[in-house]
Amino acid sequence: MIVLAAGGSTRLGQPKQLLLYKGRTLLRHVADAALEAATGPVVVVLGAYAQFLRRELEGLPLRITTNPEWSEGIGTSIRAGLAALGEDKEVGGALFLACDQPRVSADLLRRLIDAYETQHPLVVTCAYAGTVGVPALFDHSLFGELRLLTGDHGAKQVIEKHRSGVVRVSFEQGAVDIDTTDDVNALGSEP
């Protein structure tokens, strides 16, 4: 699993990775879910605010890598995560998560892994709000394409290219992500 947490939170104006949600930071929440569901290594890609974010991950059995090119976009973080995952032939795929989706759970991640293991698609992606996105699991055979992503182009173009080999897992709560102050306020008003 690869947790993408390198962004600068420019629209929010503060590190969203450190926002509290149900007593934990968003970063710690997603890292804990990944570790609970993991069947292999968990990599966290940091960039902006890395020195502060590392503290949130102390004591957790995961690999932390820093993306010095984080400001160039998510494509660079995807590449950094794959590089940290390494060329381990035992790794059949990589499940990417964003740290700004508070509704991600270990149960959801296990559903994605189960769909991958039972149906053997090229991609298992979450479906929400009329689109698809992260969390998404990509087969090892697509790592080469993922390594070619540049700038702020995420993996959606890889998903679209291989549309016939994609399995969708419903995750309507995936539409909840934190990018703006309004998003934070809406999240904070939850019971």
C-alpha positions in Angstrom: 0.0 0.0 0.0 1.1 3.5 -0.8 -0.3 6.4 1.2 0.1 9.7 -0.7 0.6 12.5 1.8 3.1 14.8 0.2 0.9 17.7 -0.9 1.2 21.3 0.3 -2.5 21.8 1.1 -2.4 25.1 -0.8 -6.2 25.5 -1.0 -6.6 24.9 2.7 -3.6 27.0 3.8 -2.4 24.5 6.5 -1.3 20.9 6.4 -4.5 18.9 6.0 -2.5 15.8 7.0 -2.5 17.1 10.5 -6.2 18.0 10.8 -7.9 16.0 13.6 -10.6 13.6 12.8 -12.1 11.5 15.6 -9.1 12.0 17.9 -6.4 11.3 15.3 -4.8 13.3 12.5 -6.0 12.5 9.0 -2.5 11.1 8.2 -2.5 8.8 11.3 -6.1 7.7 10.5 -5.2 6.6 7.0 -1.9 5.0 8.0 -3.6 3.0 10.7 -6.2 1.8 8.3 -3.6 0.8 5.8 -1.6 -1.1 8.4 -4.7 -2.9 9.7 -5.6 -4.1 6.2 -2.1 -4.6 4.8 -0.9 -7.9 3.3 2.5 -6.4 2.4 4.6 -3.3 3.1 3.0 0.1 3.7 4.8 3.1 2.2 4.0 6.7 3.1 5.1 9.4 0.7 5.8 12.7 2.4 6.8 16.0 0.9 5.6 19.4 2.2 5.8 19.5 6.0 7.7 16.2 6.1 9.5 17.1 9.3 6.2 17.5 11.1 4.4 14.6 9.5 7.1 12.1 10.4 6.2 12.6 14.1 2.7 11.4 13.4 4.1 8.1 12.1 6.6 7.4 14.8 6.5 3.8 16.0 4.5 2.5 13.1 5.9 -0.4 11.0 5.9 1.3 7.7 8.3 2.7 5.1 8.5 6.5 4.9 9.9 8.2 1.8 10.2 11.8 1.0 9.3 13.2 -2.4 11.6 16.2 -3.0 9.5 17.0 -6.2 6.2 17.0 -4.4 5.4 20.6 -5.6 5.4 19.3 -9.2 2.3 17.2 -8.6 0.8 13.9 -7.6 2.5 12.0 -10.4 5.8 12.5 -8.7 4.5 11.1 -5.5 3.1 8.1 -7.3 6.6 7.5 -8.7 8.2 8.0 -5.3 5.9 5.5 -3.7 6.6 2.9 -6.3 10.3 3.5 -5.9 10.0 3.0 -2.2 8.0 -0.2 -2.7 10.9 -1.5 -4.7 11.1 -4.2 -7.3 9.9 -7.0 -4.9 8.5 -9.7 -7.2 6.2 -10.8 -4.4 4.3 -7.5 -4.7 1.5 -8.3 -7.1 0.0 -4.8 -7.0 0.0 -1.5 -5.3 -3.0 0.1 -3.5 -2.8 3.9 -3.5 -4.6 5.9 -0.8 -4.9 9.7 -0.3 -4.5 11.0 3.2 -7.4 13.5 2.9 -10.3 11.0 2.7 -11.5 10.6 6.3 -14.0 7.8 5.6 -11.3 5.3 4.4 -11.3 2.2 6.6 -9.4 -1.0 6.8 -12.7 -2.8 5.8 -12.8 -0.8 2.6 -9.2 -1.6 1.8 -9.7 -5.3 2.5 -12.7 -5.2 0.0 -10.4 -3.8 -2.7 -7.8 -6.4 -2.0 -10.4 -9.2 -2.0 -11.7 -8.0 -5.4 -8.2 -8.0 -6.8 -7.4 -11.4 -5.4 -10.6 -13.1 -6.6 -11.2 -11.3 -9.9 -7.6 -10.6 -11.0 -8.3 -7.3 -12.8 -5.7 -4.8 -13.9 -7.3 -2.2 -11.5 -9.7 -2.1 -8.6 -10.9 1.4 -8.0 -13.4 3.0 -5.8 -16.6 4.5 -7.3 -18.2 7.6 -5.9 -20.0 10.7 -7.0 -20.3 9.5 -10.6 -16.5 9.0 -11.0 -13.8 6.6 -9.9 -10.7 7.3 -7.8 -8.6 6.5 -4.8 -8.3 4.2 -3.0 -7.3 2.2 -6.1 -5.3 -0.9 -6.5 -3.1 -1.4 -9.6 -1.7 -4.6 -10.9 2.1 -4.9 -11.0 1.9 -5.0 -14.8 0.8 -1.3 -14.8 3.7 0.0 -12.7 5.6 1.0 -15.8 2.7 3.2 -16.9 2.3 4.7 -13.4 6.0 5.6 -13.3 5.5 7.7 -16.5 2.9 10.0 -14.8 4.1 13.6 -14.6 3.0 16.8 -13.0 -0.4 16.9 -11.4 -1.8 14.0 -13.5 -2.9 11.2 -11.2 -3.5 7.7 -12.1 -7.1 8.3 -13.4 -5.7 8.3 -17.0 -4.3 4.8 -16.4 -7.7 3.7 -15.1 -9.4 5.2 -18.2 -6.9 3.6 -20.6 -7.6 0.1 -19.1 -11.3 0.6 -18.6 -12.2 -2.9 -19.7 -9.9 -4.4 -17.0 -11.3 -2.3 -14.1 -13.4 -3.5 -11.2 -15.3 -0.9 -9.3 -16.0 -1.0 -5.6 -18.7 1.3 -4.4 -17.5 3.8 -1.8 -19.9 6.8 -1.9 -18.2 8.2 1.2 -15.1 8.6 -0.9 -16.5 11.9 -2.2 -15.8 13.3 1.2 -12.2 14.7 1.0 -10.6 17.7 2.6 -9.4 20.4 0.4 -10.9 23.7 1.7 -12.0 25.4 4.9 -15.6 24.5 4.0 -14.7 20.8 3.8 -13.1 21.1 7.3 -16.1 22.8 8.7 -18.5 20.2 7.2 -16.4 17.4 8.7 -16.2 19.1 12.1 -20.0 19.4 12.2 -20.5 15.6 12.0 -21.7 13.9 15.2 
